[in-house]
Amino acid sequence: MTLVLFFGCLFVAFSPIIALFIFVIYKEAKLLIIMLAGAFFWLLSIFIASILWKIVKPLQDENAWSIAISIVAQEGVRLLLYKIFIKLEANIYRFATKQTLETEKSYLKGSLACGVGYSFAYVLVMYGSVMTHSTGPGSLFTSECPKISLFIVNALLAHNFGILNILWTIIIFISFKSLKNKKENKKIIYIFAITLSLASHFLLSYLTLIKNCKVSLLVNYLISIPLAIIGYFFIKKYYRNKKDFYQSQINETQKDEQTIEVIKPQENDQKQDLTRRRVPNDNTSDDEPVLFDNDIKIK
Amino acid sequence: MKFEFSISLKYFLILIIILKFINSSHTINFDDEIYTQYSPFAAFRILDKTSIFGTTSPFKPSSGQLYLVETEADLTKLLNDNPSHTLVVVIDTAVYNKDNLEKLVDKLKLAGIIVIGGTIPATGFSPEKVYPDREADMCLHPNSDYIWNPYGTSLLYERFYIPIVYLLLETESEKMRELARANVESDKYPKNGADFQMFMEASIDSKVCLRRETCDPIGGESVWGFLGGVQNQSRPYILLQTSLDSRSFFPGFSPGGDFPSSGIVTLIAALDALLKFAANDTDAFYQSLQRDIMFAFWESESFGKVGSRKFISDVLSFTCDQWTNEWKTQCDDPKRSSMAFKSVNLSNIAFIVELGQTGLYDNISNYAFKSNGYLHYEYDNPENVPLSDSFINLTDFSNSQGLNISHLEKSDPATPGLPPSSAETFISLLGTQIPAILISDFNQNYTNKYYSSIFDNVQNLDLDQLQGIATATARIAYAEATQTLPENVPLEIVADQALISQLVDCFVGTTYCDLFQNFLGSISGTYFSSNYPGIYATDTISIHSKFIRDFITNSTNSTCDPNYCTTDEDCNSALQVCVNYACHSITAYFHPAYSNGVEYDPDNDKFNIVDFGLDHLWTESRWEGIELRSFQINNPSINAAMLVGGILLFLLYYFLIWIQKKKSFFF
């Protein structure tokens, strides 16, 4: 019967990660590497947090401080991960001639892989060690939570934070990218998105300190579900905008090509030159300045 | 390249140091949080030549919900309810008996039984047979249907395929009771449960398990010697003897109050009384002896009488394959720490006085005296009658002198003769009619209601009774050894009651007693004194055996070499032993007590069977560990719901991803 609980907890805690891994990340080798990098960076963040926790004695006495330092470390390393990820993306696409919907998709997929890796390491470290003990006949109940097994509470929390970590990573990655875009005129939305991500991370983590585990779980989920829905629509909206934008780009390019053909239909070489020359100018979205720098340099 | 390597190695080392630093910080051991460990006494598996006894857990630990049975009514209710789930029955000692254990095992789905509490069943309970050792080859009355032990249930000779353990510590016992009670009082989850891990490796019988090396022979070291360490081989001697061991259903906890501790205590106290008297004028005392006085504490007598049997067979036919030294005082193969036994002439035994169960005061038949004893002997040996008469005359005379000495009587003629005892071994093996008298506290049947049980504890003993028997034994030994009349036995030969009190505390109570601490230094091992001999090991001597040898050696006015020593090997001579950090001339010897059917092979560090025909081949199973844990059990329905919910959640995520892919989302 205890293996039943073990597998139950395993599925609950890891189900979003496993599903995304099997159906998205596993399909592309690049995403696998990015995911592992994401996992490594989360470990790095907790490594830094542990050193701080060990060195600064007052942190050891108060859970609140430990949580704060751990969140700061995680978010700081997430930023570092973004910096490295953007460089990695730039290098992967440095031979690309132009910014397209595919490169945008790749960026989003990479962000997702980073999030899954980050989330996987989080759930594995924070919950995996607890979960392995659920194979025995005994269950763990605390005085604050005398009726619900700690394995179940932790599995539900791990599931919650697992999804949110994926969403936070994607949201923060696209928000930072958008903030770097000089032509982006809705920067306030992205600033708000980053702020909301950080605030929700703090808020939900501190909510786990509520002694009554039922209340803690309920409040956590009541806040997380709307947040997750908002996060999902935020990403969806972002992607749709990009998609529409590139669609219009393609339409414009097709129009231009038709125009060129009308002017000089017999001079193929010149048409190609013209088309190529127009690319940097056509890619008016300065979402990826680094990418464009590289593109220009190649030329 | 070299530089890069050294740099990276440096950082690698720093990383390791940091990791170590972090690892050394607080770690939560979830097992400690989930499980509470107990220190039970287990009814582990014991084997003889043809079968297995005791209990075992399955190879995989077994667990179940706790259920409390404190009364017969609780038991009846449980048996009527017959729950479908697996139970661990927590049974109070008040209702712990063979019938109830068998009912539980037969009718319920059990993971194990935990015996708790200190309530002693007023009706009596003995797990031994009604005639102990009747089937053994040394029994003098194998066809007798006499009942020596009226409370006998033969539980020791049952086998169970579920673990049964006893929680002795009150804190643990009460905690387990509370956990089990909580289960009975509330139907709500979480429930309290327990699991066991005590898989016994040995199976079938002793011969098979010895061959498979899954068991070890039961045994230890007997202690024997001659009073004052002197023996004139040409003259007869009196043999004062007792058993050094007992058993219970939970062998690790065999307090053995009335048996064998009362016999051990009275014999030590009697020897102490004689040695103290001898110390007044040693030369005069030993010169006055017409007969020597031999004493013997036979180990593992409850397991085929191997202590006395081994000694006799060694005296008669021991051959050493490899001597330890050129003086041939010790033997390495087979291991014998002393060869002094070869100088013992068994044909010179004048008579045997054995001290059996002597600690219970029989206040019914002879209430006029503080101490009463009964003399048991074989009726077909005519020498026993005058011998017992002389014992009775002596004690009657001593009583008239106002000494606290046992009033001795002959046992009821309805008894078949000698009760189960070590004296039977001498009579059977030596084939001669050796006079042998067993002094006990019972007349017809054992008055000890808890023979060989966990309840045979210190409460069972009466100090006046013990002092009376010890004084009687000492005075009988003196009178018979010096061949003097009762009126010439010095009044000073009286057992020391303070010593008896201390001895009882040590042999029946705790090994951490003052007397043991004084003689043996710091004691390591179990807190509770147990008389179960354990497995025989050439390099291990039980606390009881060591104490007896050291105490007698110390009490004998032997030459003391002030050389500082911690072990016998530190003393210069093989004829010296280390007692209280000083080397003393040896007056008491250890002698191995294990079955003659096996012999230790030092090259392969195992016991080989050398005689398949012997019927006294007792072994103890090996095991990895004996563990009992309590914990809380989650609701199985919730566990199942979690599994179903988890799988559904996974399918839901799969479905959502599939929809997003269909809608041409970014992945």
Interface residues (C-beta under 8 A of the other chain):
Chain A: M1 T2 V4 L5 F7 G8 C9 L10 F11 V12 S15 P16 I18 A19 L20 I22 F23 V24 F47 S50 I51 W53 K54 Q60 E104 K105 L108 K109 L112 S129 V130 H133 G136 P137 G138 S139 L140 F141 P146 K147 S149 F151 I152 A155 H159 K236 Y239
Chain B: I18 F21 I22 S25 H26 F30 D31 E33 I34 Y35 P61 S63 Y189 P190 G193 D195 R629 F631 Q632 I633 N634 P636 I638 N639 A640 A641 M642 L643 V644 G645 G646 I647 L649 F650 L652 Y653 Y654 I657 W658 K661 F665 F666 F667
